[in-house]
């Protein structure tokens, strides 16, 4: 592995840095970066994020890997990584486009008609229109193919009824991508159809979920006789699972390690600033041992990420690093947050940015990381993927795989 920029990458990094220095404030090295798990999406924050995205689009710095006809720059994935590394050093609005740009845009480009691509993708890149993902249901999370939201054909439209849950950003989104059950007589993976849905359509109701971390980034979304034109169908009728897999694979790459495992430097600062027994906490041997453990595991994640960068630089396709990074990184982030609150003593129980050390970074991370351990594949699902697809262990027995969906027993008891 070569961790140094090639001459071309170094030139691109310098160009990106120059544009950012001209258009944004460089964050001082000792300033705590914003916590992405805080979920404080005010209307002002959303508008600033849109304005920043439009500025990047207009000046050629948006969706770098997308084809130029859709508003991208036609660059490689490594240039996108370099841009992300540089942008993270500046005080810019939060990225509210991880779902649209990281998951749904690539899905439309892979499965959409020419008309759908022309209508939606470029405007998605510009950022004034926001998209959300409508997959999970109260009874269909990890077993997504068990979903029950129905789509019934009626002339040139489909009528959708049902409920989705844990839909990130649905309360400020304009469009969503939804997987529905269009055929209950087919096996559960074969009876699904995928649609683009207008989030402002009649019959769509979005209810934010108040979470333990104080945010409301997740939502329940109810569909009551929502009419969706057949022109909004993505892929063939009954081919929704194949389209959904494209979204899910992009989701795991977009989420990455998650959980804040890259916050080791902030934890080290906290250990130097807090006291234990009247002395700096970092002088305590037990604290130092714990820090060493976190450092080793964080570096393991970092170098696993470098393997991905090295593969991208050679033009190769990365291996299972996405699943490994998230399966290890999210629990590690939660462990680090728990330890940080322990270092703070009684203040560790206070979640107040005006009082808690480091702007309540660790309190918000501790409360927000469990969501990362679920989103994009739970810890258990990711371990199954690693076991079956990396270690080649026998898969779990799936007794419902080939049965018609309507014959699969549910949790309800009929008297």
C-alpha positions as CSV (number, residue, x, y, z in Angstrom):
1,X,0.0,0.0,0.0
2,X,1.2,3.5,-0.8
3,X,-0.4,6.2,1.4
4,X,1.1,9.1,-0.5
5,X,-0.7,11.1,-3.1
6,X,0.3,10.5,-6.7
7,X,1.4,13.8,-8.5
8,X,-2.1,13.9,-10.1
9,X,-3.8,13.4,-6.7
10,X,-1.6,16.0,-5.0
11,X,-2.4,18.6,-7.8
12,X,-6.1,17.8,-7.3
13,X,-5.8,18.2,-3.5
14,X,-4.1,21.6,-3.9
15,X,-6.8,22.8,-6.3
16,X,-9.6,21.6,-4.0
17,X,-7.9,23.2,-1.0
18,X,-7.5,26.5,-2.8
19,X,-11.2,26.7,-3.7
20,X,-12.3,25.8,-0.2
21,X,-10.0,28.4,1.3
22,X,-11.6,31.0,-0.9
23,X,-15.2,30.0,-0.1
24,X,-15.2,28.6,3.5
25,X,-13.6,29.1,6.9
26,X,-10.7,26.8,7.8
27,X,-11.4,25.2,11.2
28,X,-8.5,25.7,13.7
29,X,-6.7,22.5,14.6
30,X,-7.9,22.7,18.2
31,X,-11.5,23.3,17.4
32,X,-13.9,20.4,17.9
33,X,-15.5,19.4,14.6
34,X,-19.4,19.3,14.6
35,X,-21.0,16.1,15.8
36,X,-22.8,14.5,12.8
37,X,-24.9,12.4,15.2
38,X,-26.5,15.4,16.9
39,X,-29.3,15.7,14.4
40,X,-30.2,19.3,14.9
41,X,-31.7,20.0,11.5
42,X,-33.3,23.4,11.8
43,X,-34.8,25.1,8.7
44,X,-31.9,27.5,8.7
45,X,-29.3,24.6,8.7
46,X,-31.2,22.9,5.9
47,X,-31.2,26.1,3.8
48,X,-27.5,26.7,4.4
49,X,-26.8,23.1,3.3
50,X,-28.8,23.6,0.1
51,X,-27.0,26.9,-0.6
52,X,-23.6,25.3,-0.1
53,X,-24.4,22.4,-2.4
54,X,-25.7,24.7,-5.1
55,X,-22.5,26.7,-4.9
56,X,-20.4,23.6,-5.3
57,X,-22.6,22.5,-8.2
58,X,-22.3,25.8,-10.0
59,X,-18.5,25.9,-9.7
60,X,-17.8,22.2,-10.5
61,X,-17.3,20.7,-7.1
62,X,-20.4,18.6,-6.6
63,X,-20.9,14.8,-7.1
64,X,-17.4,14.5,-8.6
65,X,-17.8,10.9,-9.7
66,X,-21.1,11.3,-11.5
67,X,-21.1,11.7,-15.3
68,X,-20.9,15.2,-16.6
69,X,-24.3,15.0,-18.3
70,X,-25.9,14.6,-14.8
71,X,-24.0,17.5,-13.3
72,X,-20.9,15.6,-12.1
73,X,-17.3,15.9,-13.1
74,X,-16.7,12.4,-14.4
75,X,-13.8,11.9,-11.9
76,X,-12.7,8.8,-10.1
77,X,-13.7,7.7,-6.6
78,X,-10.3,8.6,-5.2
79,X,-10.7,12.2,-6.2
80,X,-14.0,12.2,-4.3
81,X,-12.2,10.8,-1.2
82,X,-9.6,13.5,-1.5
83,X,-12.3,16.2,-1.8
84,X,-14.0,14.8,1.3
85,X,-10.8,14.8,3.3
86,X,-10.2,18.5,2.5
87,X,-13.8,19.7,2.9
88,X,-13.8,18.1,6.4
89,X,-11.2,20.6,7.5
90,X,-13.5,23.5,6.9
91,X,-16.5,24.9,8.7
92,X,-19.3,24.1,6.2
93,X,-23.0,23.1,6.6
94,X,-23.8,19.4,7.3
95,X,-24.2,17.1,4.4
96,X,-27.9,16.3,4.0
97,X,-27.3,14.5,0.7
98,X,-25.7,11.2,1.8
99,X,-28.9,9.3,0.9
100,X,-29.6,11.1,-2.4
101,X,-26.1,11.4,-3.7
102,X,-24.6,8.3,-2.1
103,X,-27.5,5.8,-2.6
104,X,-30.4,7.0,-4.7
105,X,-28.7,8.8,-7.5
106,X,-26.5,5.8,-8.3
107,X,-29.7,3.6,-8.2
108,X,-31.5,5.8,-10.8
109,X,-28.4,5.9,-13.0
110,X,-28.2,2.1,-12.8
111,X,-31.9,1.2,-13.3
112,X,-33.8,4.3,-14.4
113,X,-35.1,5.1,-17.8
114,X,-33.5,7.9,-19.9
115,X,-36.5,10.1,-19.0
116,X,-36.1,9.4,-15.3
117,X,-32.3,10.2,-15.4
118,X,-32.9,13.4,-17.3
119,X,-35.8,14.5,-15.0
120,X,-34.3,13.7,-11.6
121,X,-30.5,13.2,-11.4
122,X,-29.2,16.6,-12.4
123,X,-31.6,18.4,-10.1
124,X,-30.6,16.0,-7.3
125,X,-27.0,16.9,-7.9
126,X,-27.7,20.6,-7.6
127,X,-29.2,20.1,-4.2
128,X,-32.3,22.3,-4.1
129,X,-34.3,19.0,-4.1
130,X,-33.7,16.6,-1.3
131,X,-34.4,12.8,-1.4
132,X,-35.1,10.2,1.3
133,X,-35.1,6.4,1.4
134,X,-38.4,4.6,2.3
135,X,-37.4,0.9,3.0
136,X,-37.9,-0.2,6.6
137,X,-41.3,-1.0,8.2
138,X,-42.4,-1.8,11.7
139,X,-42.3,-5.6,10.8
140,X,-39.6,-5.5,8.1
141,X,-36.2,-4.1,9.1
142,X,-33.3,-6.6,8.8
143,X,-35.7,-8.9,6.9
144,X,-36.5,-6.1,4.4
145,X,-38.1,-8.5,1.9
146,X,-40.8,-9.1,4.5
147,X,-42.3,-5.7,3.9
148,X,-46.1,-5.2,3.5
149,X,-46.6,-1.8,2.1
150,X,-48.8,-2.5,-1.0
151,X,-48.8,-1.2,-4.5
152,X,-51.9,-2.0,-6.7
153,X,-52.0,-1.1,-10.4
154,X,-55.0,1.1,-11.3
155,X,-54.9,2.3,-14.9
156,X,-51.6,4.2,-15.5
157,X,-51.1,4.7,-11.8
158,X,-50.2,2.6,-8.8
159,X,-52.0,3.1,-5.5
160,X,-49.7,2.7,-2.5
161,X,-50.9,2.0,1.1
162,X,-48.8,1.2,4.1
163,X,-46.2,2.5,6.6
164,X,-42.5,3.1,6.5
165,X,-40.3,3.9,9.6
166,X,-36.8,5.2,10.4
167,X,-36.8,7.3,7.2
168,X,-34.0,9.7,7.7
169,X,-34.7,13.3,6.6
170,X,-38.2,12.5,5.3
171,X,-39.6,15.6,7.0
172,X,-37.5,17.9,4.8
173,X,-37.4,15.7,1.6
174,X,-39.1,16.4,-1.7
175,X,-38.9,12.9,-3.2
176,X,-38.4,9.4,-1.8
177,X,-37.5,6.0,-3.2
178,X,-39.9,3.3,-1.9
179,X,-40.0,-0.5,-2.1
180,X,-43.5,-2.0,-2.1
181,X,-45.3,-5.4,-2.2
182,X,-47.0,-5.6,-5.7
183,X,-47.6,-9.4,-5.7
184,X,-48.5,-11.4,-2.6
185,X,-48.7,-14.7,-4.6
186,X,-44.9,-14.5,-5.5
187,X,-42.1,-15.5,-3.1
188,X,-41.3,-12.5,-0.9
189,X,-38.2,-11.4,-2.8
190,X,-39.9,-11.7,-6.2
191,X,-43.1,-9.8,-5.5
192,X,-41.5,-6.3,-4.9
193,X,-41.7,-3.2,-7.1
194,X,-39.6,0.0,-6.6
195,X,-40.9,3.5,-7.2
196,X,-40.0,7.2,-7.0
197,X,-42.6,9.0,-4.9
198,X,-43.4,12.7,-4.4
199,X,-43.2,13.4,-0.7
200,X,-45.7,16.2,-1.1
201,X,-48.3,14.0,-2.8
202,X,-51.8,13.7,-1.4
203,X,-52.0,10.9,1.2
204,X,-48.3,11.1,2.3
205,X,-48.0,11.9,6.0
206,X,-44.6,12.3,7.7
207,X,-44.3,12.1,11.5
208,X,-40.9,12.9,13.0
209,X,-39.8,10.5,15.8
210,X,-38.5,12.2,18.9
211,X,-35.3,10.3,19.8
212,X,-33.4,9.8,23.0
213,X,-30.6,12.1,21.8
214,X,-33.0,15.0,21.5
215,X,-33.1,14.9,17.7
216,X,-35.8,14.0,15.3
217,X,-33.9,12.9,12.2
218,X,-35.9,9.7,11.8
219,X,-39.5,9.6,10.7
220,X,-42.6,7.5,10.3
221,X,-44.2,7.9,6.9
222,X,-47.8,6.8,6.2
223,X,-49.2,6.2,2.7
224,X,-53.0,6.3,2.3
225,X,-54.2,5.7,-1.2
226,X,-51.2,7.6,-2.7
227,X,-51.3,7.6,-6.5
228,X,-47.9,7.2,-8.2
229,X,-47.7,7.2,-12.0
230,X,-46.3,4.1,-13.7
231,X,-43.6,6.4,-15.2
232,X,-42.2,6.6,-11.6
233,X,-41.5,2.9,-11.5
234,X,-37.8,2.1,-11.3
235,X,-37.0,-1.2,-12.9
236,X,-39.6,-3.9,-13.9
237,X,-42.7,-4.9,-12.0
238,X,-41.6,-7.6,-9.5
239,X,-37.9,-6.6,-9.9
240,X,-37.8,-4.3,-6.9
241,X,-35.5,-6.5,-4.9
242,X,-32.7,-6.3,-7.5
243,X,-33.1,-2.5,-7.6
244,X,-33.2,-2.3,-3.8
245,X,-29.9,-4.3,-3.5
246,X,-28.2,-1.6,-5.6
247,X,-29.4,1.0,-3.1
248,X,-28.3,-1.1,-0.1
249,X,-24.8,-1.8,-1.4
250,X,-24.3,1.9,-2.0
251,X,-25.7,2.6,1.5
252,X,-23.0,0.6,3.2
253,X,-20.3,2.4,1.3
254,X,-21.9,5.8,2.1
255,X,-22.2,5.1,5.8
256,X,-18.7,3.6,6.1
257,X,-17.3,3.0,9.5
258,X,-19.6,5.5,11.1
259,X,-20.0,5.9,14.9
260,X,-17.2,8.3,15.4
261,X,-14.3,5.9,15.7
262,X,-12.1,8.7,14.1
263,X,-12.5,10.9,17.2
264,X,-9.5,9.5,19.0
265,X,-7.7,12.8,19.0
266,X,-10.7,14.5,20.7
267,X,-10.7,11.7,23.4
268,X,-7.0,12.2,24.0
269,X,-7.6,15.9,24.5
270,X,-10.3,15.1,27.0
271,X,-8.1,12.7,28.9
272,X,-5.4,15.5,29.2
273,X,-7.9,18.1,30.3
274,X,-9.9,16.1,33.0
275,X,-8.7,15.1,36.4
276,X,-8.7,11.8,38.2
277,X,-7.6,11.8,41.9
278,X,-6.3,15.4,41.5
279,X,-4.1,14.6,38.6
280,X,-4.6,14.6,34.8
281,X,-6.6,11.5,33.9
282,X,-4.0,10.6,31.2
283,X,-1.5,9.9,34.0
284,X,-3.7,7.1,35.3
285,X,-2.4,3.7,34.0
286,X,-5.9,2.3,33.6
287,X,-6.9,5.3,31.5
288,X,-3.7,5.0,29.4
289,X,-4.3,1.3,28.8
290,X,-7.9,2.1,27.6
291,X,-6.6,4.8,25.3
292,X,-4.0,2.5,23.9
293,X,-6.8,-0.1,23.1
294,X,-8.9,2.5,21.4
295,X,-5.9,3.8,19.4
296,X,-5.0,0.4,18.1
297,X,-8.5,-0.4,17.0
298,X,-9.0,3.1,15.4
299,X,-5.7,2.6,13.5
300,X,-6.9,-0.8,12.4
301,X,-10.0,0.9,10.9
302,X,-7.9,3.6,9.4
303,X,-5.6,1.2,7.6
304,X,-8.5,-0.9,6.5
305,X,-9.8,2.3,4.9
306,X,-6.4,2.9,3.3
307,X,-6.7,-0.6,1.7
308,X,-9.8,0.7,0.0
309,X,-8.0,3.9,-1.1
310,X,-5.1,1.9,-2.4
311,X,-7.5,-0.4,-4.4
312,X,-9.3,2.7,-5.8
313,X,-6.0,4.3,-6.8
314,X,-5.0,1.2,-8.8
315,X,-8.5,1.1,-10.4
316,X,-9.4,-2.1,-8.6
317,X,-12.7,-2.8,-6.8
318,X,-12.5,-2.8,-3.0
319,X,-13.4,-6.0,-1.1
320,X,-15.6,-6.3,2.0
321,X,-14.1,-3.3,3.8
322,X,-17.4,-1.5,3.9
323,X,-19.1,-4.2,6.0
324,X,-16.1,-4.7,8.2
325,X,-15.6,-1.0,8.8
326,X,-19.1,-0.4,10.0
327,X,-19.3,-3.7,12.0
328,X,-16.2,-2.7,14.0
329,X,-16.4,1.1,13.8
330,X,-19.9,1.8,15.1
331,X,-19.5,-0.3,18.3
332,X,-16.0,1.2,18.9
333,X,-17.5,4.7,18.6
334,X,-20.1,3.9,21.3
335,X,-17.4,2.4,23.6
336,X,-15.3,5.5,23.2
337,X,-18.2,7.8,24.0
338,X,-19.1,5.7,27.1
339,X,-15.5,6.0,28.3
340,X,-15.4,9.8,27.6
341,X,-18.4,10.3,29.8
342,X,-16.8,8.3,32.5
343,X,-13.8,10.6,32.4
344,X,-16.1,13.6,32.9
345,X,-17.4,12.3,36.2
346,X,-20.8,13.8,37.1
347,X,-20.7,16.1,34.1
348,X,-20.9,12.9,32.0
349,X,-24.6,12.7,32.8
350,X,-25.3,16.2,31.5
351,X,-26.2,16.5,27.8
352,X,-25.9,20.3,27.4
353,X,-23.6,21.9,24.9
354,X,-23.2,25.0,27.1
355,X,-22.1,23.0,30.1
356,X,-20.7,19.6,29.0
357,X,-17.0,19.4,27.9
358,X,-16.3,19.5,24.2
359,X,-19.8,20.8,23.4
360,X,-21.5,17.6,24.6
361,X,-19.8,15.7,21.8
362,X,-19.6,12.4,23.7
363,X,-23.1,12.5,25.1
364,X,-24.6,13.0,21.7
365,X,-22.4,10.4,20.2
366,X,-23.3,7.9,22.9
367,X,-27.0,8.4,22.3
368,X,-26.7,8.6,18.5
369,X,-24.4,5.7,17.7
370,X,-27.0,3.0,18.3
371,X,-28.8,4.3,15.3
372,X,-25.6,3.8,13.2
373,X,-25.4,0.3,14.5
374,X,-28.8,-0.3,12.9
375,X,-28.8,1.8,9.8
376,X,-27.5,0.2,6.6
377,X,-27.4,-3.2,8.2
378,X,-27.4,-4.2,11.8
379,X,-24.3,-5.5,13.5
380,X,-25.8,-9.0,13.2
381,X,-26.6,-8.7,9.5
382,X,-23.1,-7.4,8.8
383,X,-21.5,-10.3,10.7
384,X,-23.7,-12.7,8.7
385,X,-22.4,-11.1,5.4
386,X,-18.8,-11.4,6.6
387,X,-19.4,-15.0,7.7
388,X,-21.2,-16.1,4.5
389,X,-19.4,-14.0,1.8
390,X,-15.9,-13.6,3.2
391,X,-15.4,-16.7,5.4
392,X,-17.6,-18.8,3.1
393,X,-19.4,-20.4,6.1
394,X,-22.8,-22.1,5.4
395,X,-25.7,-19.7,5.2
396,X,-28.6,-19.7,7.6
397,X,-31.6,-21.9,6.6
398,X,-34.4,-19.8,5.1
399,X,-37.5,-21.9,5.1
400,X,-39.7,-19.1,3.6
401,X,-37.5,-18.3,0.6
402,X,-39.6,-20.0,-2.1
403,X,-43.1,-19.8,-0.5
404,X,-45.7,-17.4,-1.7
405,X,-45.6,-14.3,0.5
406,X,-49.3,-14.7,1.4
407,X,-48.6,-18.1,2.9
408,X,-45.8,-17.0,5.2
409,X,-47.0,-16.9,8.9
410,X,-46.9,-13.6,10.6
411,X,-46.7,-12.6,14.3
412,X,-50.5,-12.1,14.5
413,X,-52.6,-14.8,16.1
414,X,-56.0,-15.5,14.6
415,X,-58.7,-16.8,16.9
